[in-house]
Amino acid sequence: ESAKYAGKGLPVLVSSEVASERYSICRECPQLTDQYRCNECGCFIRKKVNLAASSCPIGKWEAVV
């Protein structure tokens, strides 16, 4: 998805504020493992929260368009 965003001229990364907000939400989620990986999607959250095209698989935060 990030490549599609880049191809359309959309931002690939979110601001540090958005990333922090997303990360705070994930840290409270029971699906987050001790290795900071999401049990729902398998992604490494510390990286995923920075990507504009990413969204939470259980709807806690959305992609930025």
mmCIF file of the N, C-alpha and C atoms, coordinates in Angstrom:
data_MODEL
# 
_entry.id   MODEL 
# 
loop_
_atom_site.group_PDB 
_atom_site.id 
_atom_site.type_symbol 
_atom_site.label_atom_id 
_atom_site.label_alt_id 
_atom_site.label_comp_id 
_atom_site.label_asym_id 
_atom_site.label_entity_id 
_atom_site.label_seq_id 
_atom_site.pdbx_PDB_ins_code 
_atom_site.Cartn_x 
_atom_site.Cartn_y 
_atom_site.Cartn_z 
_atom_site.occupancy 
_atom_site.B_iso_or_equiv 
_atom_site.pdbx_formal_charge 
_atom_site.auth_seq_id 
_atom_site.auth_comp_id 
_atom_site.auth_asym_id 
_atom_site.auth_atom_id 
_atom_site.pdbx_PDB_model_num 
ATOM 1   N N  . GLU A 1 1  ? 0.810   -1.194  0.000  1.00 0.00 ? 1  GLU A N  1 
ATOM 2   C CA . GLU A 1 1  ? 0.000   0.000   0.000  1.00 0.00 ? 1  GLU A CA 1 
ATOM 3   C C  . GLU A 1 1  ? 0.856   1.263   0.000  1.00 0.00 ? 1  GLU A C  1 
ATOM 4   N N  . SER A 1 2  ? 1.962   1.245   0.707  1.00 0.00 ? 2  SER A N  1 
ATOM 5   C CA . SER A 1 2  ? 2.821   2.433   0.756  1.00 0.00 ? 2  SER A CA 1 
ATOM 6   C C  . SER A 1 2  ? 3.340   2.796   -0.624 1.00 0.00 ? 2  SER A C  1 
ATOM 7   N N  . ALA A 1 3  ? 3.658   1.786   -1.438 1.00 0.00 ? 3  ALA A N  1 
ATOM 8   C CA . ALA A 1 3  ? 4.129   2.046   -2.800 1.00 0.00 ? 3  ALA A CA 1 
ATOM 9   C C  . ALA A 1 3  ? 3.026   2.695   -3.632 1.00 0.00 ? 3  ALA A C  1 
ATOM 10  N N  . LYS A 1 4  ? 1.795   2.278   -3.442 1.00 0.00 ? 4  LYS A N  1 
ATOM 11  C CA . LYS A 1 4  ? 0.672   2.888   -4.154 1.00 0.00 ? 4  LYS A CA 1 
ATOM 12  C C  . LYS A 1 4  ? 0.511   4.346   -3.750 1.00 0.00 ? 4  LYS A C  1 
ATOM 13  N N  . TYR A 1 5  ? 0.647   4.617   -2.453 1.00 0.00 ? 5  TYR A N  1 
ATOM 14  C CA . TYR A 1 5  ? 0.566   5.992   -1.976 1.00 0.00 ? 5  TYR A CA 1 
ATOM 15  C C  . TYR A 1 5  ? 1.647   6.845   -2.643 1.00 0.00 ? 5  TYR A C  1 
ATOM 16  N N  . ALA A 1 6  ? 2.869   6.338   -2.663 1.00 0.00 ? 6  ALA A N  1 
ATOM 17  C CA . ALA A 1 6  ? 3.981   7.086   -3.259 1.00 0.00 ? 6  ALA A CA 1 
ATOM 18  C C  . ALA A 1 6  ? 3.727   7.324   -4.746 1.00 0.00 ? 6  ALA A C  1 
ATOM 19  N N  . GLY A 1 7  ? 3.225   6.312   -5.430 1.00 0.00 ? 7  GLY A N  1 
ATOM 20  C CA . GLY A 1 7  ? 2.940   6.435   -6.855 1.00 0.00 ? 7  GLY A CA 1 
ATOM 21  C C  . GLY A 1 7  ? 1.877   7.469   -7.165 1.00 0.00 ? 7  GLY A C  1 
ATOM 22  N N  . LYS A 1 8  ? 0.973   7.684   -6.240 1.00 0.00 ? 8  LYS A N  1 
ATOM 23  C CA . LYS A 1 8  ? -0.093  8.673   -6.408 1.00 0.00 ? 8  LYS A CA 1 
ATOM 24  C C  . LYS A 1 8  ? 0.314   10.050  -5.889 1.00 0.00 ? 8  LYS A C  1 
ATOM 25  N N  . GLY A 1 9  ? 1.536   10.153  -5.385 1.00 0.00 ? 9  GLY A N  1 
ATOM 26  C CA . GLY A 1 9  ? 2.005   11.428  -4.853 1.00 0.00 ? 9  GLY A CA 1 
ATOM 27  C C  . GLY A 1 9  ? 1.504   11.724  -3.451 1.00 0.00 ? 9  GLY A C  1 
ATOM 28  N N  . LEU A 1 10 ? 0.957   10.721  -2.786 1.00 0.00 ? 10 LEU A N  1 
ATOM 29  C CA . LEU A 1 10 ? 0.483   10.891  -1.412 1.00 0.00 ? 10 LEU A CA 1 
ATOM 30  C C  . LEU A 1 10 ? 1.633   10.654  -0.436 1.00 0.00 ? 10 LEU A C  1 
ATOM 31  N N  . PRO A 1 11 ? 1.541   11.182  0.765  1.00 0.00 ? 11 PRO A N  1 
ATOM 32  C CA . PRO A 1 11 ? 2.620   10.961  1.738  1.00 0.00 ? 11 PRO A CA 1 
ATOM 33  C C  . PRO A 1 11 ? 2.706   9.488   2.130  1.00 0.00 ? 11 PRO A C  1 
ATOM 34  N N  . VAL A 1 12 ? 3.919   9.012   2.319  1.00 0.00 ? 12 VAL A N  1 
ATOM 35  C CA . VAL A 1 12 ? 4.151   7.621   2.719  1.00 0.00 ? 12 VAL A CA 1 
ATOM 36  C C  . VAL A 1 12 ? 4.182   7.513   4.242  1.00 0.00 ? 12 VAL A C  1 
ATOM 37  N N  . LEU A 1 13 ? 4.697   8.532   4.894  1.00 0.00 ? 13 LEU A N  1 
ATOM 38  C CA . LEU A 1 13 ? 4.815   8.532   6.352  1.00 0.00 ? 13 LEU A CA 1 
ATOM 39  C C  . LEU A 1 13 ? 3.866   9.553   6.975  1.00 0.00 ? 13 LEU A C  1 
ATOM 40  N N  . VAL A 1 14 ? 3.436   9.273   8.194  1.00 0.00 ? 14 VAL A N  1 
ATOM 41  C CA . VAL A 1 14 ? 2.597   10.215  8.937  1.00 0.00 ? 14 VAL A CA 1 
ATOM 42  C C  . VAL A 1 14 ? 3.489   11.114  9.787  1.00 0.00 ? 14 VAL A C  1 
ATOM 43  N N  . SER A 1 15 ? 2.904   12.149  10.331 1.00 0.00 ? 15 SER A N  1 
ATOM 44  C CA . SER A 1 15 ? 3.652   13.037  11.226 1.00 0.00 ? 15 SER A CA 1 
ATOM 45  C C  . SER A 1 15 ? 4.002   12.294  12.507 1.00 0.00 ? 15 SER A C  1 
ATOM 46  N N  . SER A 1 16 ? 4.955   12.814  13.236 1.00 0.00 ? 16 SER A N  1 
ATOM 47  C CA . SER A 1 16 ? 5.344   12.181  14.502 1.00 0.00 ? 16 SER A CA 1 
ATOM 48  C C  . SER A 1 16 ? 4.190   12.207  15.502 1.00 0.00 ? 16 SER A C  1 
ATOM 49  N N  . GLU A 1 17 ? 3.328   13.217  15.419 1.00 0.00 ? 17 GLU A N  1 
ATOM 50  C CA . GLU A 1 17 ? 2.180   13.299  16.312 1.00 0.00 ? 17 GLU A CA 1 
ATOM 51  C C  . GLU A 1 17 ? 1.200   12.166  16.045 1.00 0.00 ? 17 GLU A C  1 
ATOM 52  N N  . VAL A 1 18 ? 0.911   11.913  14.772 1.00 0.00 ? 18 VAL A N  1 
ATOM 53  C CA . VAL A 1 18 ? -0.010  10.831  14.406 1.00 0.00 ? 18 VAL A CA 1 
ATOM 54  C C  . VAL A 1 18 ? 0.592   9.485   14.793 1.00 0.00 ? 18 VAL A C  1 
ATOM 55  N N  . ALA A 1 19 ? 1.872   9.297   14.523 1.00 0.00 ? 19 ALA A N  1 
ATOM 56  C CA . ALA A 1 19 ? 2.542   8.044   14.874 1.00 0.00 ? 19 ALA A CA 1 
ATOM 57  C C  . ALA A 1 19 ? 2.490   7.809   16.387 1.00 0.00 ? 19 ALA A C  1 
ATOM 58  N N  . SER A 1 20 ? 2.710   8.849   17.162 1.00 0.00 ? 20 SER A N  1 
ATOM 59  C CA . SER A 1 20 ? 2.659   8.734   18.621 1.00 0.00 ? 20 SER A CA 1 
ATOM 60  C C  . SER A 1 20 ? 1.256   8.373   19.103 1.00 0.00 ? 20 SER A C  1 
ATOM 61  N N  . GLU A 1 21 ? 0.262   9.001   18.511 1.00 0.00 ? 21 GLU A N  1 
ATOM 62  C CA . GLU A 1 21 ? -1.124  8.708   18.882 1.00 0.00 ? 21 GLU A CA 1 
ATOM 63  C C  . GLU A 1 21 ? -1.464  7.244   18.564 1.00 0.00 ? 21 GLU A C  1 
ATOM 64  N N  . ARG A 1 22 ? -1.103  6.799   17.379 1.00 0.00 ? 22 ARG A N  1 
ATOM 65  C CA . ARG A 1 22 ? -1.338  5.409   16.988 1.00 0.00 ? 22 ARG A CA 1 
ATOM 66  C C  . ARG A 1 22 ? -0.620  4.448   17.939 1.00 0.00 ? 22 ARG A C  1 
ATOM 67  N N  . TYR A 1 23 ? 0.632   4.748   18.241 1.00 0.00 ? 23 TYR A N  1 
ATOM 68  C CA . TYR A 1 23 ? 1.428   3.884   19.103 1.00 0.00 ? 23 TYR A CA 1 
ATOM 69  C C  . TYR A 1 23 ? 0.822   3.800   20.500 1.00 0.00 ? 23 TYR A C  1 
ATOM 70  N N  . SER A 1 24 ? 0.326   4.912   21.008 1.00 0.00 ? 24 SER A N  1 
ATOM 71  C CA . SER A 1 24 ? -0.324  4.924   22.320 1.00 0.00 ? 24 SER A CA 1 
ATOM 72  C C  . SER A 1 24 ? -1.545  4.021   22.329 1.00 0.00 ? 24 SER A C  1 
ATOM 73  N N  . ILE A 1 25 ? -2.312  4.052   21.256 1.00 0.00 ? 25 ILE A N  1 
ATOM 74  C CA . ILE A 1 25 ? -3.484  3.185   21.145 1.00 0.00 ? 25 ILE A CA 1 
ATOM 75  C C  . ILE A 1 25 ? -3.053  1.721   21.140 1.00 0.00 ? 25 ILE A C  1 
ATOM 76  N N  . CYS A 1 26 ? -2.032  1.408   20.377 1.00 0.00 ? 26 CYS A N  1 
ATOM 77  C CA . CYS A 1 26 ? -1.549  0.024   20.278 1.00 0.00 ? 26 CYS A CA 1 
ATOM 78  C C  . CYS A 1 26 ? -0.983  -0.476  21.606 1.00 0.00 ? 26 CYS A C  1 
ATOM 79  N N  . ARG A 1 27 ? -0.310  0.376   22.323 1.00 0.00 ? 27 ARG A N  1 
ATOM 80  C CA . ARG A 1 27 ? 0.286   -0.040  23.607 1.00 0.00 ? 27 ARG A CA 1 
ATOM 81  C C  . ARG A 1 27 ? -0.775  -0.469  24.607 1.00 0.00 ? 27 ARG A C  1 
ATOM 82  N N  . GLU A 1 28 ? -1.983  0.047   24.486 1.00 0.00 ? 28 GLU A N  1 
ATOM 83  C CA . GLU A 1 28 ? -3.084  -0.310  25.380 1.00 0.00 ? 28 GLU A CA 1 
ATOM 84  C C  . GLU A 1 28 ? -3.848  -1.545  24.902 1.00 0.00 ? 28 GLU A C  1 
ATOM 85  N N  . CYS A 1 29 ? -3.570  -2.003  23.713 1.00 0.00 ? 29 CYS A N  1 
ATOM 86  C CA . CYS A 1 29 ? -4.325  -3.106  23.103 1.00 0.00 ? 29 CYS A CA 1 
ATOM 87  C C  . CYS A 1 29 ? -3.816  -4.472  23.593 1.00 0.00 ? 29 CYS A C  1 
ATOM 88  N N  . PRO A 1 30 ? -4.733  -5.372  23.955 1.00 0.00 ? 30 PRO A N  1 
ATOM 89  C CA . PRO A 1 30 ? -4.317  -6.709  24.399 1.00 0.00 ? 30 PRO A CA 1 
ATOM 90  C C  . PRO A 1 30 ? -3.708  -7.564  23.283 1.00 0.00 ? 30 PRO A C  1 
ATOM 91  N N  . GLN A 1 31 ? -3.838  -7.141  22.029 1.00 0.00 ? 31 GLN A N  1 
ATOM 92  C CA . GLN A 1 31 ? -3.276  -7.887  20.905 1.00 0.00 ? 31 GLN A CA 1 
ATOM 93  C C  . GLN A 1 31 ? -1.788  -7.613  20.692 1.00 0.00 ? 31 GLN A C  1 
ATOM 94  N N  . LEU A 1 32 ? -1.231  -6.632  21.408 1.00 0.00 ? 32 LEU A N  1 
ATOM 95  C CA . LEU A 1 32 ? 0.184   -6.300  21.271 1.00 0.00 ? 32 LEU A CA 1 
ATOM 96  C C  . LEU A 1 32 ? 1.030   -7.264  22.098 1.00 0.00 ? 32 LEU A C  1 
ATOM 97  N N  . THR A 1 33 ? 2.045   -7.859  21.468 1.00 0.00 ? 33 THR A N  1 
ATOM 98  C CA . THR A 1 33 ? 2.921   -8.802  22.161 1.00 0.00 ? 33 THR A CA 1 
ATOM 99  C C  . THR A 1 33 ? 4.063   -8.068  22.856 1.00 0.00 ? 33 THR A C  1 
ATOM 100 N N  . ASP A 1 34 ? 4.818   -8.796  23.653 1.00 0.00 ? 34 ASP A N  1 
ATOM 101 C CA . ASP A 1 34 ? 5.989   -8.233  24.324 1.00 0.00 ? 34 ASP A CA 1 
ATOM 102 C C  . ASP A 1 34 ? 7.068   -7.803  23.333 1.00 0.00 ? 34 ASP A C  1 
ATOM 103 N N  . GLN A 1 35 ? 7.011   -8.331  22.112 1.00 0.00 ? 35 GLN A N  1 
ATOM 104 C CA . GLN A 1 35 ? 7.970   -7.964  21.067 1.00 0.00 ? 35 GLN A CA 1 
ATOM 105 C C  . GLN A 1 35 ? 7.431   -6.828  20.188 1.00 0.00 ? 35 GLN A C  1 
ATOM 106 N N  . TYR A 1 36 ? 6.372   -6.162  20.662 1.00 0.00 ? 36 TYR A N  1 
ATOM 107 C CA . TYR A 1 36 ? 5.745   -5.048  19.943 1.00 0.00 ? 36 TYR A CA 1 
ATOM 108 C C  . TYR A 1 36 ? 5.243   -5.466  18.569 1.00 0.00 ? 36 TYR A C  1 
ATOM 109 N N  . ARG A 1 37 ? 4.646   -6.639  18.541 1.00 0.00 ? 37 ARG A N  1 
ATOM 110 C CA . ARG A 1 37 ? 4.064   -7.173  17.317 1.00 0.00 ? 37 ARG A CA 1 
ATOM 111 C C  . ARG A 1 37 ? 2.564   -7.368  17.546 1.00 0.00 ? 37 ARG A C  1 
ATOM 112 N N  . CYS A 1 38 ? 1.773   -7.085  16.528 1.00 0.00 ? 38 CYS A N  1 
ATOM 113 C CA . CYS A 1 38 ? 0.330   -7.222  16.621 1.00 0.00 ? 38 CYS A CA 1 
ATOM 114 C C  . CYS A 1 38 ? -0.070  -8.677  16.351 1.00 0.00 ? 38 CYS A C  1 
ATOM 115 N N  . ASN A 1 39 ? -0.847  -9.263  17.251 1.00 0.00 ? 39 ASN A N  1 
ATOM 116 C CA . ASN A 1 39 ? -1.327  -10.630 17.059 1.00 0.00 ? 39 ASN A CA 1 
ATOM 117 C C  . ASN A 1 39 ? -2.380  -10.732 15.961 1.00 0.00 ? 39 ASN A C  1 
ATOM 118 N N  . GLU A 1 40 ? -3.044  -9.629  15.634 1.00 0.00 ? 40 GLU A N  1 
ATOM 119 C CA . GLU A 1 40 ? -4.078  -9.635  14.598 1.00 0.00 ? 40 GLU A CA 1 
ATOM 120 C C  . GLU A 1 40 ? -3.484  -9.661  13.189 1.00 0.00 ? 40 GLU A C  1 
ATOM 121 N N  . CYS A 1 41 ? -2.528  -8.769  12.928 1.00 0.00 ? 41 CYS A N  1 
ATOM 122 C CA . CYS A 1 41 ? -1.979  -8.650  11.567 1.00 0.00 ? 41 CYS A CA 1 
ATOM 123 C C  . CYS A 1 41 ? -0.549  -9.168  11.449 1.00 0.00 ? 41 CYS A C  1 
ATOM 124 N N  . GLY A 1 42 ? 0.136   -9.328  12.570 1.00 0.00 ? 42 GLY A N  1 
ATOM 125 C CA . GLY A 1 42 ? 1.508   -9.824  12.546 1.00 0.00 ? 42 GLY A CA 1 
ATOM 126 C C  . GLY A 1 42 ? 2.559   -8.755  12.317 1.00 0.00 ? 42 GLY A C  1 
ATOM 127 N N  . CYS A 1 43 ? 2.128   -7.507  12.179 1.00 0.00 ? 43 CYS A N  1 
ATOM 128 C CA . CYS A 1 43 ? 3.065   -6.416  11.899 1.00 0.00 ? 43 CYS A CA 1 
ATOM 129 C C  . CYS A 1 43 ? 3.842   -5.992  13.150 1.00 0.00 ? 43 CYS A C  1 
ATOM 130 N N  . PHE A 1 44 ? 5.021   -5.450  12.909 1.00 0.00 ? 44 PHE A N  1 
ATOM 131 C CA . PHE A 1 44 ? 5.804   -4.831  13.964 1.00 0.00 ? 44 PHE A CA 1 
ATOM 132 C C  . PHE A 1 44 ? 5.278   -3.408  14.130 1.00 0.00 ? 44 PHE A C  1 
ATOM 133 N N  . ILE A 1 45 ? 4.637   -3.159  15.233 1.00 0.00 ? 45 ILE A N  1 
ATOM 134 C CA . ILE A 1 45 ? 3.900   -1.914  15.452 1.00 0.00 ? 45 ILE A CA 1 
ATOM 135 C C  . ILE A 1 45 ? 4.784   -0.680  15.426 1.00 0.00 ? 45 ILE A C  1 
ATOM 136 N N  . ARG A 1 46 ? 5.987   -0.777  15.938 1.00 0.00 ? 46 ARG A N  1 
ATOM 137 C CA . ARG A 1 46 ? 6.873   0.408   15.948 1.00 0.00 ? 46 ARG A CA 1 
ATOM 138 C C  . ARG A 1 46 ? 7.130   0.926   14.533 1.00 0.00 ? 46 ARG A C  1 
ATOM 139 N N  . LYS A 1 47 ? 7.040   0.069   13.538 1.00 0.00 ? 47 LYS A N  1 
ATOM 140 C CA . LYS A 1 47 ? 7.204   0.487   12.136 1.00 0.00 ? 47 LYS A CA 1 
ATOM 141 C C  . LYS A 1 47 ? 5.861   0.849   11.520 1.00 0.00 ? 47 LYS A C  1 
ATOM 142 N N  . LYS A 1 48 ? 4.851   0.009   11.769 1.00 0.00 ? 48 LYS A N  1 
ATOM 143 C CA . LYS A 1 48 ? 3.552   0.184   11.134 1.00 0.00 ? 48 LYS A CA 1 
ATOM 144 C C  . LYS A 1 48 ? 2.904   1.523   11.446 1.00 0.00 ? 48 LYS A C  1 
ATOM 145 N N  . VAL A 1 49 ? 3.031   2.004   12.678 1.00 0.00 ? 49 VAL A N  1 
ATOM 146 C CA . VAL A 1 49 ? 2.351   3.247   13.066 1.00 0.00 ? 49 VAL A CA 1 
ATOM 147 C C  . VAL A 1 49 ? 2.848   4.456   12.275 1.00 0.00 ? 49 VAL A C  1 
ATOM 148 N N  . ASN A 1 50 ? 3.996   4.341   11.636 1.00 0.00 ? 50 ASN A N  1 
ATOM 149 C CA . ASN A 1 50 ? 4.559   5.451   10.853 1.00 0.00 ? 50 ASN A CA 1 
ATOM 150 C C  . ASN A 1 50 ? 4.070   5.498   9.411  1.00 0.00 ? 50 ASN A C  1 
ATOM 151 N N  . LEU A 1 51 ? 3.454   4.445   8.932  1.00 0.00 ? 51 LEU A N  1 
ATOM 152 C CA . LEU A 1 51 ? 3.053   4.352   7.530  1.00 0.00 ? 51 LEU A CA 1 
ATOM 153 C C  . LEU A 1 51 ? 1.647   4.902   7.309  1.00 0.00 ? 51 LEU A C  1 
ATOM 154 N N  . ALA A 1 52 ? 1.527   5.873   6.424  1.00 0.00 ? 52 ALA A N  1 
ATOM 155 C CA . ALA A 1 52 ? 0.238   6.529   6.167  1.00 0.00 ? 52 ALA A CA 1 
ATOM 156 C C  . ALA A 1 52 ? -0.813  5.551   5.651  1.00 0.00 ? 52 ALA A C  1 
ATOM 157 N N  . ALA A 1 53 ? -0.422  4.575   4.853  1.00 0.00 ? 53 ALA A N  1 
ATOM 158 C CA . ALA A 1 53 ? -1.374  3.636   4.259  1.00 0.00 ? 53 ALA A CA 1 
ATOM 159 C C  . ALA A 1 53 ? -1.826  2.551   5.226  1.00 0.00 ? 53 ALA A C  1 
ATOM 160 N N  . SER A 1 54 ? -1.193  2.447   6.377  1.00 0.00 ? 54 SER A N  1 
ATOM 161 C CA . SER A 1 54 ? -1.520  1.400   7.344  1.00 0.00 ? 54 SER A CA 1 
ATOM 162 C C  . SER A 1 54 ? -2.756  1.756   8.151  1.00 0.00 ? 54 SER A C  1 
ATOM 163 N N  . SER A 1 55 ? -3.463  0.699   8.566  1.00 0.00 ? 55 SER A N  1 
ATOM 164 C CA . SER A 1 55 ? -4.598  0.873   9.469  1.00 0.00 ? 55 SER A CA 1 
ATOM 165 C C  . SER A 1 55 ? -4.623  -0.296  10.438 1.00 0.00 ? 55 SER A C  1 
ATOM 166 N N  . CYS A 1 56 ? -5.315  -0.119  11.525 1.00 0.00 ? 56 CYS A N  1 
ATOM 167 C CA . CYS A 1 56 ? -5.452  -1.169  12.531 1.00 0.00 ? 56 CYS A CA 1 
ATOM 168 C C  . CYS A 1 56 ? -6.429  -2.221  12.004 1.00 0.00 ? 56 CYS A C  1 
ATOM 169 N N  . PRO A 1 57 ? -6.072  -3.505  12.090 1.00 0.00 ? 57 PRO A N  1 
ATOM 170 C CA . PRO A 1 57 ? -6.965  -4.543  11.574 1.00 0.00 ? 57 PRO A CA 1 
ATOM 171 C C  . PRO A 1 57 ? -8.257  -4.707  12.373 1.00 0.00 ? 57 PRO A C  1 
ATOM 172 N N  . ILE A 1 58 ? -8.314  -4.152  13.579 1.00 0.00 ? 58 ILE A N  1 
ATOM 173 C CA . ILE A 1 58 ? -9.546  -4.241  14.359 1.00 0.00 ? 58 ILE A CA 1 
ATOM 174 C C  . ILE A 1 58 ? -10.198 -2.862  14.538 1.00 0.00 ? 58 ILE A C  1 
ATOM 175 N N  . GLY A 1 59 ? -9.794  -1.909  13.693 1.00 0.00 ? 59 GLY A N  1 
ATOM 176 C CA . GLY A 1 59 ? -10.472 -0.621  13.594 1.00 0.00 ? 59 GLY A CA 1 
ATOM 177 C C  . GLY A 1 59 ? -10.160 0.423   14.652 1.00 0.00 ? 59 GLY A C  1 
ATOM 178 N N  . LYS A 1 60 ? -9.048  0.300   15.338 1.00 0.00 ? 60 LYS A N  1 
ATOM 179 C CA . LYS A 1 60 ? -8.719  1.286   16.371 1.00 0.00 ? 60 LYS A CA 1 
ATOM 180 C C  . LYS A 1 60 ? -8.128  2.570   15.799 1.00 0.00 ? 60 LYS A C  1 
ATOM 181 N N  . TRP A 1 61 ? -7.546  2.519   14.609 1.00 0.00 ? 61 TRP A N  1 
ATOM 182 C CA . TRP A 1 61 ? -7.075  3.715   13.895 1.00 0.00 ? 61 TRP A CA 1 
ATOM 183 C C  . TRP A 1 61 ? -7.046  3.409   12.397 1.00 0.00 ? 61 TRP A C  1 
ATOM 184 N N  . GLU A 1 62 ? -7.212  4.458   11.600 1.00 0.00 ? 62 GLU A N  1 
ATOM 185 C CA . GLU A 1 62 ? -7.352  4.329   10.146 1.00 0.00 ? 62 GLU A CA 1 
ATOM 186 C C  . GLU A 1 62 ? -6.136  4.854   9.385  1.00 0.00 ? 62 GLU A C  1 
ATOM 187 N N  . ALA A 1 63 ? -6.074  4.503   8.112  1.00 0.00 ? 63 ALA A N  1 
ATOM 188 C CA . ALA A 1 63 ? -5.051  5.035   7.220  1.00 0.00 ? 63 ALA A CA 1 
ATOM 189 C C  . ALA A 1 63 ? -5.271  6.539   7.045  1.00 0.00 ? 63 ALA A C  1 
ATOM 190 N N  . VAL A 1 64 ? -4.212  7.249   6.759  1.00 0.00 ? 64 VAL A N  1 
ATOM 191 C CA . VAL A 1 64 ? -4.274  8.689   6.516  1.00 0.00 ? 64 VAL A CA 1 
ATOM 192 C C  . VAL A 1 64 ? -4.259  8.901   5.013  1.00 0.00 ? 64 VAL A C  1 
ATOM 193 N N  . VAL A 1 65 ? -5.238  9.612   4.515  1.00 0.00 ? 65 VAL A N  1 
ATOM 194 C CA . VAL A 1 65 ? -5.330  9.859   3.062  1.00 0.00 ? 65 VAL A CA 1 
ATOM 195 C C  . VAL A 1 65 ? -4.961  11.281  2.754  1.00 0.00 ? 65 VAL A C  1 
# 
